[in-house]
Amino acid sequence: MKLKCVIVDDELMARLSLERLCEKREELEIIGIFDQSTEGLNFLREKIVDVLFLDVEMPGLNGLELLDQLSYMPSVILTTSKTEYAFDAFQYQVTDYLKKPISLPRFMQAVDKVIDKKTAVKAPVAPKNTDPNEIYVKTEGRYIRIEYDNILYVENVGDYVKIRTNQGSHIVYATMKNLEEKLNPKFFFRVHRSFIINLSKIVDIEESNLVIADKVIPISRANKPELLEKLNIL
């Protein structure tokens, strides 16, 4: 298994160090190294990568602002010389958080976390669904049928996803990418790296948020134009 990696860091020595560390893992393949966050963002908008080594503090667009503008979420390993961003790292649900200078054992541990997630057995959906208006999810050892119209939104919660319905919620072990591929794009849209919504359940939309039922859901700037195109707006 080869994981496509990108390094975004404005410090030359940090980039060289990460490059050397990546070379020690045969699973990693570096496809881009950038000293400016805007260049890295442009590349990430064109290419789907598996792992992003991302500095937090950079001139102009910082690392967290870069993540806000991505339409998908790779496995992110934040790198920084400060520990004060640890809470932000948790909020963004990154895979790991490395403090510079990065030691080899700590780097190896972070990469192992990525690989563990990539190779984990996923079991979110039953065998092929013949009805495009429903989905089956596996929970508590059984498959439960959920009609599309009953789904309000899907939320990423770490290694799991929460499917919120009119009646309640189902927690399944899956990735957002997997669910996005299973759900019909005519009815569902990923408005944020952590949320897929049922377009027919939107109550209202403000600048950077929308409301479904009692939930305020963020809209990423990168995804808002496409969201508006999907809606019947006068």
C-alpha positions in Angstrom: 0.0 0.0 0.0 1.4 3.3 -1.1 0.1 6.5 0.6 0.4 9.7 -1.4 1.8 12.4 0.8 2.2 16.2 0.7 4.4 18.4 2.9 3.4 22.0 3.5 5.8 24.0 5.7 7.4 27.4 5.3 10.6 26.3 7.2 13.3 24.8 5.0 14.9 22.6 7.7 11.5 21.3 8.7 10.7 20.3 5.1 14.0 18.6 4.7 13.6 16.8 8.0 10.1 15.5 7.1 11.3 14.5 3.7 14.1 12.4 5.2 11.6 10.9 7.8 9.1 9.9 5.0 11.9 8.2 3.1 12.2 5.8 6.1 8.7 4.4 5.5 8.2 2.5 2.3 4.4 3.0 2.5 4.8 6.8 2.0 5.2 8.4 -1.4 5.8 12.1 -1.5 4.1 13.8 -4.4 4.4 17.4 -3.4 6.5 19.7 -1.1 5.5 23.3 -0.7 6.9 26.2 1.3 3.8 28.4 0.8 0.4 27.4 2.1 -1.5 28.9 -0.9 0.6 26.8 -3.3 -0.1 23.7 -1.2 -3.8 24.5 -1.2 -3.9 24.8 -5.0 -2.2 21.5 -5.4 -4.6 19.8 -2.9 -7.6 21.1 -4.8 -6.3 19.4 -7.9 -5.0 16.1 -6.4 -6.5 13.7 -3.9 -3.8 12.8 -1.3 -3.8 10.3 1.5 -1.5 12.1 4.0 -0.9 15.8 4.6 2.0 16.9 6.8 1.0 20.4 7.6 2.7 23.2 9.5 0.3 25.3 11.6 2.0 28.7 11.7 2.7 30.0 8.2 2.6 33.5 6.7 -0.7 34.4 5.0 -2.9 31.4 5.1 -2.1 29.3 8.2 -2.5 25.5 8.4 -5.9 25.5 10.0 -7.2 28.0 7.5 -5.9 25.8 4.7 -7.9 22.9 6.2 -11.1 25.0 6.2 -10.8 25.4 2.5 -10.3 21.8 1.6 -13.4 19.9 0.1 -12.1 16.6 1.5 -10.1 15.6 4.5 -6.9 13.5 4.1 -5.1 12.0 7.1 -3.6 15.2 8.6 -0.5 15.2 10.7 0.0 18.7 12.1 3.6 19.9 12.8 4.4 22.9 15.0 7.0 24.2 17.4 4.3 25.1 19.9 1.9 23.0 22.0 -0.9 25.6 22.2 -2.5 24.3 19.0 -3.2 20.9 20.5 -6.9 21.8 21.2 -7.4 23.1 17.7 -5.9 19.9 16.3 -8.5 17.9 18.3 -11.3 20.1 17.0 -10.1 19.5 13.4 -9.9 15.7 14.2 -6.5 15.4 12.7 -4.7 12.1 12.9 -1.8 13.3 14.9 0.0 16.3 16.2 3.8 16.5 16.2 5.9 19.0 18.0 9.1 20.2 16.3 11.8 19.0 16.2 10.2 15.7 15.3 11.9 12.6 16.6 12.0 9.4 14.5 10.0 7.3 17.0 7.3 9.9 17.3 7.1 10.2 13.5 6.8 6.4 13.1 4.0 6.4 15.7 2.1 9.0 13.7 2.5 7.1 10.4 1.3 3.9 12.1 -1.9 5.7 13.2 -2.5 6.7 9.6 -1.9 3.1 8.3 -4.1 1.6 11.1 -7.0 3.8 10.0 -6.5 3.0 6.3 -6.4 -0.7 6.8 -9.1 -1.0 9.4 -12.0 -3.2 8.3 -15.0 -1.0 7.5 -18.5 -2.5 7.8 -21.1 0.3 7.4 -23.3 -1.0 4.7 -25.0 -4.3 3.8 -24.5 -6.0 0.4 -25.5 -3.9 -2.6 -28.7 -1.9 -2.2 -31.0 -2.3 -5.2 -33.2 0.7 -4.2 -31.6 4.1 -4.8 -33.9 5.7 -2.2 -32.6 3.8 0.8 -29.5 2.5 2.5 -28.7 -0.3 4.9 -26.4 0.3 7.9 -24.9 -2.3 10.2 -25.3 -1.5 13.8 -25.3 -3.9 16.9 -24.9 -6.9 14.6 -27.8 -6.3 12.3 -28.6 -4.4 9.2 -31.1 -1.6 9.5 -32.9 -0.1 6.5 -33.0 3.7 6.4 -34.9 5.6 3.7 -33.2 8.6 2.2 -36.1 10.8 3.2 -35.6 9.8 6.8 -32.0 11.0 6.9 -31.4 14.5 8.1 -27.6 14.6 8.0 -24.4 12.5 8.5 -21.7 13.7 11.0 -18.1 12.6 11.3 -17.3 11.6 14.9 -13.7 10.4 14.9 -13.4 6.9 13.5 -17.2 6.7 13.3 -20.1 8.5 11.5 -23.4 9.4 13.1 -26.4 9.2 10.8 -29.1 11.5 12.2 -32.7 10.5 11.3 -36.1 11.9 12.2 -36.3 9.2 14.9 -32.8 9.4 16.4 -29.2 8.5 15.4 -27.2 5.5 14.3 -23.4 5.3 15.0 -21.5 3.1 12.5 -17.8 2.4 12.0 -17.1 4.0 8.6 -15.5 7.0 6.9 -17.2 10.0 5.5 -15.8 9.2 2.1 -17.4 5.8 2.2 -20.8 7.2 3.1 -20.5 9.9 0.5 -20.0 7.2 -2.2 -23.0 5.2 -1.0 -25.5 8.1 -0.7 -27.2 9.4 -3.9 -25.7 12.8 -4.8 -29.1 13.9 -6.1 -30.3 14.1 -2.5 -27.1 14.5 -0.4 -24.2 16.9 -0.4 -21.0 17.2 1.6 -21.1 20.8 2.9 -18.1 20.4 5.2 -15.4 17.8 5.9 -17.5 16.7 8.9 -21.0 16.9 7.5 -23.1 15.4 4.7 -26.6 16.8 4.5 -29.9 15.9 3.0 -30.6 18.8 0.7 -34.4 18.6 1.2 -34.0 19.0 5.0 -32.4 22.5 5.0 -34.4 25.0 7.0 -32.4 28.1 6.3 -28.9 29.2 5.2 -26.8 32.0 6.6 -23.3 33.2 5.6 -21.3 30.1 6.7 -23.9 27.9 8.4 -27.2 26.1 7.6 -29.9 24.7 9.9 -31.4 21.3 9.7 -33.9 20.4 12.5 -32.2 21.7 15.6 -28.6 21.4 14.3 -26.5 24.3 13.1 -24.1 22.9 10.5 -21.0 24.7 9.1 -20.5 25.2 5.4 -17.0 25.3 4.1 -16.2 28.2 1.8 -14.9 25.8 -0.9 -18.3 23.9 -1.0 -20.7 26.8 -0.7 -20.9 27.7 -4.4 -21.7 24.2 -5.4 -24.3 23.9 -2.6 -26.1 27.0 -3.9 -26.1 25.6 -7.4 -27.9 22.5 -6.2 -30.7 24.6 -4.6 -33.7 26.0 -6.3 -33.0 29.7 -5.5 -35.2 32.5 -6.8 
